[in-house]
Every structure is written in structure tokens, then in C-alpha cells.
Amino acid sequence: MKDFYPEYIAAKQKLTRLEKQHDNYQRKVRNQMREYQVTIHKMRHEILKLKGHNVERCQELYERILNEYGITEDELKSPMRDRSIVNVRHALFYHLRHRKNFSTIKIGSIFNRDHSSVINGCKRVENWLDIPQVYREELTILELINGADSQEGA
């Protein structure tokens, strides 16, 4: 048994060194992955800025819409269920989701809603588009938003 003891110690020491090297490599890879993720995140934001999809620009655009309908931003973000406010809110949800490609979570954070409320609002606007004869008044909101957006983009 004494003959194997020095070999056992040498093997154990070598294993310990290899485990430490492995841990160092893992740490290095994790740090590199974190750096890459930060870089990708910054690049995505730059792309959105170049495309003109920043939130500040959208808020300026929608202030014009709110002035047209006589609604304040606080009313729009409040839990009020007045039909005129809800229609404008849903039209803005739809526009941000389908024209600007914002995520439902981001839209929800703008309007103090959760993502499921945004999805529901977008579905209601899709119903407007399916039956335009019934929803003429509601579709004028969407046309106004699209018209203001095209003027802003020009």
C-alpha cells in the first residue's frame, strides 16, 4: 500500500491543478459572454435609434394625437375605461406593436399596463380592421395615427 501512496498524492495534486485551471477557464468564458451580451444589447439599441423606433420620438408623435382627441397623457395611462380613451389607447398599442415592432412588455411599460392588456388591445384593433363598416369611427383614430407617423417620418 505504501508503494501506491506517492502516486496517489501526485495524481490528486494534478487533479486539483486541472480543476483550478478548469474553473479559471469557466470564469473567463462567463466574463467574455457577459461582455458580448452587453455589446449585443448596445448594438440593438443603436439599430432601433437608426430606424427611428425610440420611445421619445413616439411620445412626441402621440402627444399630437392626444391633443387631437382632447385626452391627456395621464388619462391615457390611467385605469380609466371611458370608451374614447380606451379606443385611442388600443390604437396606440396596435401601432406600436405592428408598425414599430415594439415588444408587448415595452408597450406595457410605456402605458403602465401588463403585456396581456397590450395583446388584448391589439386584438380589438384587429377586430376593427376585420369589420370596417361597424368600426368606422375607431378606424379614423388609426388612420390619424398612421398619418401623423408618416408626417413625422418624412
C-alpha positions in Angstrom: 0.0 0.0 0.0 2.9 2.4 0.7 4.1 1.9 -2.9 0.9 3.5 -4.3 0.7 6.4 -1.8 3.1 8.8 -3.6 1.4 8.1 -6.9 -1.9 8.8 -5.3 -0.8 12.1 -3.9 0.7 13.1 -7.3 -2.5 12.2 -9.1 -4.6 14.1 -6.5 -2.4 17.2 -6.9 -2.6 17.1 -10.7 -6.3 16.7 -10.5 -6.5 19.8 -8.2 -4.4 21.8 -10.6 -6.6 20.8 -13.5 -9.8 21.6 -11.6 -8.4 25.1 -10.8 -7.5 25.6 -14.5 -11.0 24.5 -15.5 -12.6 26.9 -13.0 -10.4 29.8 -14.4 -11.4 29.0 -17.9 -15.1 28.9 -17.0 -14.8 32.2 -15.2 -13.0 33.7 -18.3 -15.7 32.4 -20.6 -18.5 33.7 -18.4 -16.9 37.2 -18.4 -16.5 37.1 -22.2 -20.1 36.0 -22.6 -21.2 38.9 -20.3 -19.2 41.4 -22.4 -20.7 40.0 -25.6 -24.2 40.3 -24.3 -23.7 43.9 -23.2 -22.3 44.7 -26.7 -25.2 43.0 -28.4 -27.6 44.9 -26.2 -26.0 48.2 -27.1 -26.0 47.3 -30.8 -29.7 46.6 -30.7 -30.4 50.0 -29.1 -28.3 51.7 -31.8 -30.2 49.9 -34.5 -33.5 50.9 -33.0 -32.3 54.5 -32.9 -31.2 54.4 -36.5 -34.6 53.0 -37.5 -36.3 55.8 -35.5 -38.0 53.5 -33.1 -37.0 55.3 -29.9 -39.7 55.8 -27.3 -39.1 59.6 -27.0 -39.9 60.1 -30.7 -43.1 58.0 -30.3 -44.2 60.0 -27.3 -43.8 63.3 -29.3 -45.9 61.8 -32.1 -48.6 60.6 -29.7 -48.8 63.9 -27.9 -50.1 65.3 -31.2 -52.8 62.5 -31.3 -53.8 63.2 -27.7 -54.2 66.9 -28.5 -56.4 66.0 -31.4 -58.8 63.9 -29.2 -58.5 66.2 -26.1 -57.0 63.5 -23.9 -54.1 64.0 -21.5 -51.2 61.6 -21.1 -52.3 60.9 -17.5 -55.8 59.9 -18.7 -54.3 57.6 -21.3 -52.1 55.9 -18.8 -54.7 55.8 -16.0 -57.1 52.9 -15.4 -60.0 54.9 -16.8 -62.4 52.9 -19.0 -64.0 55.7 -20.9 -64.6 54.3 -24.4 -62.9 57.3 -26.2 -59.8 56.9 -24.1 -59.7 53.1 -24.4 -60.1 53.3 -28.2 -57.1 55.7 -28.5 -55.1 53.6 -26.1 -55.8 50.4 -28.1 -55.0 52.1 -31.4 -51.6 53.2 -30.0 -50.9 49.7 -28.7 -51.6 48.3 -32.2 -49.5 51.0 -33.9 -46.5 50.4 -31.6 -46.8 46.7 -31.9 -47.3 46.2 -35.6 -45.8 49.3 -37.2 -42.9 50.0 -34.8 -42.2 46.4 -33.8 -42.1 47.2 -30.0 -42.5 44.2 -27.7 -45.7 43.9 -25.7 -43.7 44.3 -22.5 -42.1 47.5 -23.7 -45.5 48.9 -24.8 -47.0 47.9 -21.4 -44.3 49.7 -19.6 -45.0 52.9 -21.6 -48.7 52.8 -20.7 -48.5 51.3 -17.2 -50.1 48.0 -18.3 -49.0 44.4 -18.4 -48.3 42.6 -21.7 -51.6 40.8 -21.7 -53.5 44.1 -21.8 -51.5 45.1 -24.8 -52.2 41.8 -26.6 -55.9 42.2 -25.8 -55.9 45.8 -27.2 -54.2 44.7 -30.4 -56.8 42.0 -30.9 -59.6 44.6 -30.5 -58.0 46.8 -33.2 -57.7 43.7 -35.4 -61.4 43.3 -35.0 -61.9 46.9 -36.1 -59.9 46.1 -39.3 -62.0 42.9 -39.9 -65.3 44.8 -39.8 -64.6 48.3 -41.1 -68.3 49.1 -41.7 -69.1 48.8 -38.0 -65.9 50.4 -36.6 -65.6 53.5 -38.9 -65.1 55.9 -36.0 -62.5 53.8 -34.4 -60.6 53.3 -37.7 -60.3 57.1 -38.0 -58.1 57.0 -34.9 -55.8 54.5 -36.5 -55.7 56.5 -39.8 -54.8 59.6 -37.8 -52.0 57.8 -36.0 -50.6 56.4 -39.3 -50.9 59.8 -41.0 -49.1 61.6 -38.1 -46.4 58.9 -38.1 -45.8 59.3 -41.9 -45.6 63.1 -41.5 -43.2 62.6 -38.6 -41.0 60.2 -40.6 -40.8 62.4 -43.7 
